[in-house]
Amino acid sequence: MRCAQRPRAPRTRYPTRAPSGPRPPSRSQAQTPPRSVPRLRPAPPPPSRPPQPRPGPAPPTPPAARPARPASPGLVP
């Protein structure tokens, strides 16, 4: 049944040369709208609030006054 297939063209070592000249735009590029013209000056920054001073670390609280307990007799060396 091999004779039923038509003979294939021999595979060349290198692909065919691309046609010279500008490429036609691909389908995805042709449908996208043209990009906006880039601005010469950067856009001004958006209006922002004046920087507020950050709250610093809280002052250390004094240690709570503990009632002096006599050391237990088992812990005294």
Distance bins in CASP14 RR format, pairs under 12 A and 6 or more apart:
PFRMAT RR
TARGET T0000
AUTHOR 0000-0000-0000
RMODE 2
METHOD distances of the structure
MODEL  1
2 8 0 0 0 0 0 1 0 0 0 0 0
9 16 0 0 0 0 0 1 0 0 0 0 0
23 29 0 0 0 0 1 0 0 0 0 0 0
23 30 0 0 0 0 0 1 0 0 0 0 0
24 30 0 0 0 0 1 0 0 0 0 0 0
25 31 0 0 0 0 1 0 0 0 0 0 0
25 32 0 0 0 0 1 0 0 0 0 0 0
25 34 0 0 0 0 0 1 0 0 0 0 0
26 32 0 0 0 0 0 1 0 0 0 0 0
29 35 0 0 0 0 0 1 0 0 0 0 0
69 75 0 0 0 0 0 1 0 0 0 0 0
70 76 0 0 0 0 1 0 0 0 0 0 0
71 77 0 0 0 0 0 1 0 0 0 0 0
END
